[in-house]
Amino acid sequence: MGRIVIVAYKPKPGKAAALKQLTRTHVPRLKLEGLVTDREPIIMETADGIIIEVFEWLSAEAINQAHQNKAVHEMWAEYADVCDYVSLNSLSETANMFAEFNALD
């Protein structure tokens, strides 16, 4: 059964554009490794520039496989260069009953 995840990326100074581009390639690259479903990811941005991505792993096992996958490790290194991961509960939007974000295409 698929596992839907939500992740928030805070761009490092001067790296917002690179982070957005990397995030647009994230799920397609995971798909090449056979780790995610065909569900289209949702990519959005908070008022203060944090990027949020919602996507679906194939399974809990696929998540475990990602931790052993060289291509995934290389991609995670690219993320480390452009962002830090932040908790969803640290986003001011999540204090609202209906958290709203700007859509990224």
N, C-alpha and C positions, 0 to 999 in steps of 0.2 A: 504494500500500500504506500502511496506517495506521502511525502513529508513536506508540508509547506513551511517555509521559513521566512522570517522578516529580519533583515539586517540593516543597520545604520552605519554609514561611513562618514566620518568627519574629515574633510579634505585638509591636508597639510597646507601651510601658507604657499600660495602661488600654484597649487596643484588641482584646483577645482575642475578646470577643463579636462585635464588628463584623467581625473577620477571619473568624470561623466563618460568619457570615451571608453575607458576600461570597463565600466559597469555595463555599457551597451554590448560589449563583447563577452561578458562573463558567462551568461547562460548558453549562448551558442558554443562557446569553447567547452563548457561542461557537457553539452549535448554530444560533441564529437567524441568525448570519452565515455559516452553511454551512461551518464550518471543522473540525468534529469529527464523529466517528462516533456511532452510537447506543449505543455501549458506555457503561454506567453508570460514573461516576467512583467511586473509592474515596477517602474522606476519613477521615483518622485523626489521632491526636494522640500526641506523645511524652509521657513522664512529666513533662517540664519545660515543656509547653505549646506546643511547636512543632507546627504543622499541616502534615500531609503530604497531598498530593493525587496520585492516579494517574488519568490520563485519556488518551484517544486522539485525536490529530489525524487528519484524513482522509489527510494525506500530508505529505511534506516541503514540497511546494508550498503547502499550506494554512498551514504555519508561516510561510513567506515572505510569504504574503498577509496574515497577521495583522499583520505589521510595517507594512503600508500601510493598515490598516483603522482609520478614525476611532473607531468604537465600541469596538474593542479597545484602542486607545490611551487612551480615556477610562476603561475598566475598569482598565487598568494603572496609571493615575493614582490610582484608588481604592485599589488595592493599596499603592501607595507611601505613602499616608496612614496605613495601618494595620499595615504589616509591612515587614520586611526579608527578602530571600531568603537562605537559608543552604545550604551544600553538604550533601549527604546524608552524606558521610563525617565531618561534624562532629557528627552525632547519636550519642549514647552507645549507643543501641540497635543501631546498625550494627556494633558490635564483636562482637556475638553471632552465632553460626552461624545462628540463626533470630531475626531482628529482630522483636520484638513491639511492637505499638502499640495504643492504645485506639481503638476504632471510634467515629466520630461518625455520627449519623444525619442 
